[in-house]
């Protein structure tokens, strides 16, 4: 293709440019089972137009992907989602969403490089999917918080019961979240940031 006759500059929109005041950027990852709401959360919280790799689900996934509980889902992330949110004038979070289908989990290796922590998004309709997700984070030694995405048709349980069901250590935060809400998604990320700060702070005494 010949672009020699074009004088139109191609690049990021001005609204997507990183402010000059930013001095620190932190990478975090949003993980969870298939259909847990990762793409929705990244899109809700991002202050820039999010990058998504959503593809239409096809017959190729029949017998491979388990759509139980999310039968109405028609698209899926095949590589990653990406967004950005400013915590202050100097600090921004780069938020990466992982694919939920197990056959794409090999991509986690690259997505977790340089990440300080993760949000595990949980769907109570398919709670068992979260066990292996959490296990993989524990094996990697990645700090994480758990956010229970409140789907309208999903069963509701007290957070203490979910902590027991997921076998979470008492120090790991677990919060309720609405991935469609920018405020709720932002608060979930702030819970992760506070937890990471606590882990990094020197022990008293």
Secondary structure in CASP SS format (residue, H / E / C, confidence):
PFRMAT SS
TARGET T0000
AUTHOR 0000-0000-0000
METHOD secondary structure of the structure
MODEL  1
X C 1.00
X C 1.00
X C 1.00
X C 1.00
X C 1.00
X C 1.00
X C 1.00
X C 1.00
X C 1.00
X C 1.00
X C 1.00
X C 1.00
X C 1.00
X H 1.00
X H 1.00
X H 1.00
X C 1.00
X C 1.00
X C 1.00
X C 1.00
X C 1.00
X C 1.00
X C 1.00
X E 1.00
X E 1.00
X E 1.00
X E 1.00
X E 1.00
X E 1.00
X E 1.00
X E 1.00
X E 1.00
X C 1.00
X C 1.00
X C 1.00
X C 1.00
X C 1.00
X H 1.00
X H 1.00
X H 1.00
X H 1.00
X H 1.00
X H 1.00
X H 1.00
X H 1.00
X C 1.00
X C 1.00
X C 1.00
X C 1.00
X C 1.00
X E 1.00
X C 1.00
X C 1.00
X E 1.00
X E 1.00
X E 1.00
X C 1.00
X C 1.00
X H 1.00
X H 1.00
X H 1.00
X E 1.00
X C 1.00
X C 1.00
X E 1.00
X C 1.00
X C 1.00
X C 1.00
X C 1.00
X C 1.00
X C 1.00
X C 1.00
X C 1.00
X C 1.00
X E 1.00
X E 1.00
X E 1.00
X C 1.00
X C 1.00
X E 1.00
X E 1.00
X E 1.00
X E 1.00
X E 1.00
X E 1.00
X E 1.00
X C 1.00
X C 1.00
X C 1.00
X C 1.00
X E 1.00
X E 1.00
X E 1.00
X E 1.00
X E 1.00
X E 1.00
X E 1.00
X E 1.00
X C 1.00
X C 1.00
X C 1.00
X H 1.00
X H 1.00
X H 1.00
X H 1.00
X H 1.00
X H 1.00
X H 1.00
X H 1.00
X H 1.00
X H 1.00
X C 1.00
X C 1.00
X C 1.00
X C 1.00
X C 1.00
X E 1.00
X E 1.00
X E 1.00
X E 1.00
X E 1.00
X E 1.00
X C 1.00
X H 1.00
X H 1.00
X H 1.00
X C 1.00
X C 1.00
X H 1.00
X H 1.00
X H 1.00
X H 1.00
X H 1.00
X H 1.00
X H 1.00
X H 1.00
X H 1.00
X H 1.00
X H 1.00
X H 1.00
X C 1.00
X C 1.00
X C 1.00
X E 1.00
X E 1.00
X E 1.00
X E 1.00
X E 1.00
X E 1.00
X C 1.00
X C 1.00
X C 1.00
X C 1.00
X C 1.00
X C 1.00
X C 1.00
X C 1.00
X C 1.00
X H 1.00
X H 1.00
X H 1.00
X H 1.00
X H 1.00
X H 1.00
X H 1.00
X C 1.00
X C 1.00
X C 1.00
X C 1.00
X C 1.00
X C 1.00
X C 1.00
X C 1.00
X E 1.00
X E 1.00
X E 1.00
X E 1.00
X C 1.00
X C 1.00
X C 1.00
X C 1.00
X H 1.00
X H 1.00
X H 1.00
X H 1.00
X H 1.00
X H 1.00
X H 1.00
X H 1.00
X H 1.00
X H 1.00
X H 1.00
X H 1.00
X H 1.00
X H 1.00
X H 1.00
X H 1.00
X H 1.00
X H 1.00
X H 1.00
X C 1.00
X C 1.00
X C 1.00
X C 1.00
X C 1.00
END
